[in-house]
Amino acid sequence: MTLTFFLLLRARPEWLALPRDQRNALGAEVLAATGLAGLGPVRFFDAEAFGTQCSDVLMVETADLPGWSRAIDRLRDSALLSVPYFELVAIVPALEDGFRRYAPEAA
């Protein structure tokens, strides 16, 4: 079973003060070092223009829950969260079209 995880992140001033090329390099380094990129599809979303709860959303799809757990431990230890450059606001696990599992089958 594949789950989709949405990580709601809030950029801190320390992150925003970095030059963009340094941000891009650090983001790519952390993505590779944590193993998140190897779990399945990863997508990034900007959210700061639409609300204040979070500035960014990282979406990861995976069926590898032990791998997910290891990757999140590595992420928590990474510079992204430990400097901190970002605050991890929430992790929202979701099952795509999960409601369909419980819908009565058409006769």
N, C-alpha and C positions, 0 to 999 in steps of 0.2 A: 504494500500500500504506500503510495506516495503522498507525503504531506507537503504543504507549502508553509513556510515560515516567513513572517513579515517582521523585520526588526525595525522598530521606530527609533530613530536616532536624532539627537539635537546637537548641532555643531556649536562648539564653544568658541569664544573669541580667539583662543590660541590657534585653532585650526584656520580660522578666517584670516589671521595675520600672516600665515605662511604664503609664499608665492605659489601660484597655481601649479607650476611644474613640480614643485616639491610635494604638494598635496596629491597630485596624480601619481607620483612615484611611490609615496608612502602608502596610498590606497592599494596600488597594485601589489606592493610588497606584502602587505598584511593579508590581502586576499589569497595570495599564494601560500604564505607561511601558515595560515590557519587551516588550510585544507578545504575551505568553503567552496572554492572554485571547482574542486574535484568531486563534490557531492552531487551535482546536477546543475540545471540551469540557474543562473544568478542574474538578477536584474536590479538596476538602481533607479530610484525615482526621487525627484526634487519635490518637496512639499512646502517649503517655506513661504511661497507666494499665496498659499491657500489656507493657512491656519497657523496656530502657534504651538500646538502640542509637540510637533517634531519638525525638523528641517529636511530630513532625508528618510527614505524607506529603502531598506535592502530586502529583496525577496529571494529566497532560496527554496528550490524544490528538491526533495530527496526522499528516498525510501530507506536510507542508511541512518537509522536513529543513533546507533553507537558512534558513527562518524560525525553526526551532527553534534552530539554531546561533546566529543573531543574538540571539534572545531570551535564551539562556543567557549570552551575553557581557554583555548589558545587566543581567541579574540579578546577575552577579558584580560589576558596577560599582555596583549599587544599595546603598542604606543597609542593606537587609536582610542582606546578606553583608559589606559593607565596614565597617560601624560597629564590630564586627559585632553584629547582633542574633541571627543564626542561623549555625550551622555547616552546610555542605553535606556530609553524611556520605557519600552515594552517589547516583548517578543510575543507575537500573535501566531499560534499555530492554526492552520486551517486545512480542511479537507475539501478539495474542489468538487463542487456538485454533490457534496455529502448528503444533502436532502434526498437525492434520488435513490439512495439505498433504502430509504424508509417509505418511499411513495408506493402506493398499491400498484401492482402491475396491471397494465391494461388488459382487459379480457378480450 
